[in-house]
Amino acid sequence: MEPENVFVRPNLVVEPLFNRWYAWPYLISPVSSALYVANHHLKIMQSFTSAPQVHVKALQDRKLIGGPFIDYPASRAKEVRALMDETVKDNAQALAFAKAVRAYHDLLMQKADGHSLEPLYSEAPDPLRGYVELVYDMNHAPSIRFIEGLLYQSPLFDEDRQSVSMFLTESDGRPFAFSTPRLASDAAVDLPIRFNDPALDDLFRMKYEPGNYERIKELLKIDAAQEALFSTFFTAEPTRAGGYDGDGVRIRYFGHACLLIETRDVSVLCDPVISYAYDDGPPRFTYEDLPEKLDYVLITHNHQDHCVFETLLQLRHRIGTILTPKSNPGALADPSLKMALKKIGFTRVEEIDEMEAVEVQGGSILGVPFLGEHGDLNIQSKIAFVVTLKGRTVVMAADSNNIESRIYENIACAIPPADVLFIGLECEGAPLSWIYGPMLMRSLPRSMDQSRRFDGSDCDKAMEIVSILNPDQVYVYAMGMEPWLSFMIAVDASEDSRPVRESKKFVDLCRERGIESERLFCKKEIVLPAR
């Protein structure tokens, strides 16, 4: 292997980490990040160090995977304790901020009675002074609006907490990312590098373009102790990027909610989460099946399985424009995706509003509203997409829960006739506290928590959407069943689980109506002739 002509191996995993926890958007935005460190990471680590055997025993039950249990043997409790102590030391400002948020919220609930909020500014805890606005809604309920742009300029946004862990994989299994920190491993190279460092682009570019080994080693500051392992991450065997040059519209399903829509002129990738390439496991599309350039990347909403930094960072040098939904500015649970992505190195990020269109060569990308999936919180950063290319219309409805079918009737009046509908039928979903628990200002009774779930449509609700949009083809996606997603999504994929039963019933009903239909798994290609 010549050092000036090497490629990154296709099975090199690069996990982005924050305080050695798997990074996702809520760990970038300063407010949600502080609350997650204080109310999630530290609590899980404290629990593990106090009773590691409880965690070990709990994870023997597959139904508890995805719960607040660290997936390490009890023998690593000292390492978790060391990480916990380091987290407390290195995140003093974030912890003080999280404490101040709760204290100020409590004060606001006591004193904001509909009169002017101006006197309460002077009572703000010091970590919040100059970074918040107090507001009422139209029912005179008070809340804190966080000035997110200023907070990104403050010490609370600490990029030194960012790093990456690199290792080769031959299988899909990894410890569950949101309950298990990434401890040091002899099989991984850990780099204290910020996510916006251009050196990462140079590394990922070497998946497809030959690069100089000595140069990338220098850019990433690989030391002598790391080099023996680091050198195994490269190969002389080239990997070629894919691409489509046919006359029609090609749709490729990469797993979960990830869809690539291409013509010979334009490529659109939605909710990227891409598997690595290796010989084991079921067939799948991988990074090498993507085109050299991705003109548009679409993000439907700000959840860990739809906005995946691990994939996005590896594609950053190939992405033209990212389209994200607009957030609810300053809301605690709805940080700006645009700001977060710009802070980790994406230069062209544009927000798209409901019923707003972006013209592209040969068609358009339209943002449309969808209900559900967010536990009844006032989350604005969610949007479904309608992509029209060469006279063909593809609707990607994400995790839509058809709570009110009139919304889809109104959408149908505003879009071209649908050729293909992709819709999720994860009709159980996790309870509200699973994602938003660290940001809740007061605990929620279990019955309320369980009733407010991140669920999509069931069979009957999804069939209503089909009846309204009347597509020629319907595919169930975003079910989280692909094996390479098990480290970030904990779902019951057994045949007797409700989502599986409902999706089977749905597919059968669609077929009875003469609609081509399938529950997607791992890999699918659809080609639509130009119209």
C-alpha positions, 0 to 999 in steps of 0.5 A: 500500500503506497502511502500517497494513494490510500482510501478509508476503509468502508467499514470505518465507524466514526462516532461523534461524541460530546463528553464521550456520549454519542452526539446528536442535536440536543447535545449541541444547542447550549440550553438542551445540552446543559440540561441533558448533562445535568439531568440525564448523563450524570444521573445514569452514571451515578446509578451505574456506579452505585449499583452496576449489577442492576444495569447488567441484569436489566439489559439481559431483558431485551425489552429494557434495551433503550432504557437508562441502563449502561451497557458495560460489565460491572468491572468498568464501574471505576472508568464510569466513575472517572468519567462522571467526575471529569464531567462534573469538573469540565462542565461546571458552567453547564451544570450551574446554568441547568440549575439556574434554569430550574430555579428561574422557572420555579420563581416565574411560576410563583410570581408571574401572575399576569402583571408586567414581567419587567420586575422579574428580570432583576431576579434572574440567576446570574448564569441566565442574565443577558441570555433570556427574555420573559414572555407570556402567551395569549393565555397569560401563561409565563415562560422563558425565551432563551436567546439561542444565538447569544448563548452560542457565543457564550462560554456555555457552548464549549466545543472542547467537549467534542471528540470522535471515536474511530474503529473498524466494524464487522457487524451491526451491534453497538451499545445503545448510544443514548444510555451508554457513554463511550469509554476508551477502547483498545480497538478505537482511536479517540481524537479530541477534535471539534466537529467543524474541523475541516480535517474531518472532511479530508478524512471522509473525502478519502473514502472515494478519492486517494489521499496521502496517509502521512498528510491525514495522519498529520492533520488529525494529529495522530501520535505514535501510540495511536498510529499502529491502529490508525494505519489499519483504517486505510486500504489501497482498494478504491471505493466508487461513488454511485449515481444515476444517469437514467431518464426517469426518477430513481428512489433508493431506500437506505433504511429507516427514513433515509431515502435518496431521490435522483434524476440525472440532474439532481439528487435529494437525500432525506433523513440520512442514516447510512450503514457501513459496508462489510460482508456480514448481515443482510444486503443494504445500500451503503455510502458507496451507493450515494452520488458524488454530490448531494444537491439537497439533504432534507431533515424532517425533524430534530430526533436522534434517528432523523438528524444523525450527526454520524452520517451527516459529518461523513457527507458534509463535503458532498452536500450542497444545501441542507433544508431544515424545518423552522424551530420555535425560537427560544423554546427550551425543547425546540432548539434551532436545527439550523444553528446547530448544523452551522456550528458543526461546520455546515455552511449552507443550511436553509430553513423551510416553512410549511407550504414553502417550496424550493425550486430545483432543476426539473421540479421542486421540494415542498415542505408540508406539515405533519402532526404527532410524534412529539408528545403534544409539545409545541415543537415547530421543527418538524416538517414532511416533504413532497418532492416533485421531479420530472412530473413525478411526486413523492411524499415522505410523510415521516412519522405522521400521526393522522390525528386530524385527517382534514390537514391531509385533505388540505395538503392534497389540494395544494400538491400534485397527485402523489405517485409514491407515499412513504409513511411510518407506522411506528404506532406505539412510540416511546413516552414523552419523557424518553427524549424530553424528560431531562428538559421537563421542569416538573415531573409528569405523572406516569399515566400522562407520560404514557399517554403522550407518546412519539407515535405515528399512525396505525393502520386505520389512520394511515389508510385515511391518508392513502384514501385522501392522497390516492397514491399509486404506490405506498411504502411503510418506512421509518420503523427502526427495524434495520439491524444497523439502527439497534444502537440508536432505536429500541423497537420490538420487531417481533411479529406480534408487536403492534407496529408490525401487526398494524403495518402488515394489515396496512400493506394487505389493505393497500394491495387489496385496493390495487396499490403497490405496497410493501413494508420496507426493510434494509434495501429497496429501489424504485424507478419511476419513468419521467412523465 
